Amino acid sequence: MTHHPLYTFGYSGRQPEELLALAEKLDAIIADIRFSPTSHVPQWSGGRLVRLLGDRYRHLPALGNRNYKGGPMALVDPEPGIAQVADLLAHQPVVLLCVCADILHCHRRLVAKAVAARYGVSVTHL
């Protein structure tokens, strides 16, 4: 099965409109992989993103970092979450969304690496 490219996006210091423009340009699904789709910055909450992105938005809690408040990175339920991303990638590009600006310190790097290893997709960190 052919898969589309995978992207990652850390929203810290960015605006939701930048994510919308990116989703439209790439014709991509935004896969929110935060444990909980909440934010201290209200425009990044899941409800606001649903209103902004419409059917381009998906919350994938299985790929959330259960230790997001501190401790080693630990995905909630990686196997079904990775399968969900693969299902989405079969139809269009996917952007993995999390708050972290630095990909080296974010669990979305682990998710992207696992998806790429299993399905041979290209990954671009935005």
ZIZICOR-V821300 format. One record per residue. RES is the residue in three letters. D_LAST is the distance of its C-alpha to the last C-alpha in whole Angstrom. Layout:
BEGIN
RES & D_LAST
RES & D_LAST
END
This chain:
BEGIN
MET & 25
THR & 22
HIS & 19
HIS & 16
PRO & 13
LEU & 10
TYR & 7
THR & 6
PHE & 5
GLY & 8
TYR & 10
SER & 12
GLY & 13
ARG & 11
GLN & 14
PRO & 14
GLU & 15
GLU & 11
LEU & 10
LEU & 14
ALA & 13
LEU & 10
ALA & 12
GLU & 15
LYS & 13
LEU & 12
ASP & 15
ALA & 13
ILE & 15
ILE & 13
ALA & 14
ASP & 15
ILE & 15
ARG & 17
PHE & 20
SER & 22
PRO & 20
THR & 21
SER & 20
HIS & 22
VAL & 20
PRO & 22
GLN & 20
TRP & 17
SER & 20
GLY & 20
GLY & 23
ARG & 21
LEU & 18
VAL & 21
ARG & 23
LEU & 20
LEU & 18
GLY & 21
ASP & 21
ARG & 18
TYR & 17
ARG & 18
HIS & 19
LEU & 19
PRO & 21
ALA & 22
LEU & 19
GLY & 19
ASN & 20
ARG & 23
ASN & 24
TYR & 21
LYS & 24
GLY & 24
GLY & 25
PRO & 24
MET & 21
ALA & 23
LEU & 21
VAL & 24
ASP & 25
PRO & 22
GLU & 24
PRO & 25
GLY & 21
ILE & 20
ALA & 22
GLN & 21
VAL & 18
ALA & 19
ASP & 22
LEU & 19
LEU & 17
ALA & 21
HIS & 21
GLN & 17
PRO & 13
VAL & 12
VAL & 9
LEU & 10
LEU & 10
CYS & 12
VAL & 12
CYS & 12
ALA & 10
ASP & 10
ILE & 9
LEU & 12
HIS & 14
CYS & 13
HIS & 15
ARG & 12
ARG & 11
LEU & 15
VAL & 15
ALA & 12
LYS & 15
ALA & 18
VAL & 17
ALA & 16
ALA & 19
ARG & 21
TYR & 20
GLY & 19
VAL & 16
SER & 13
VAL & 10
THR & 6
HIS & 4
LEU & 0
END
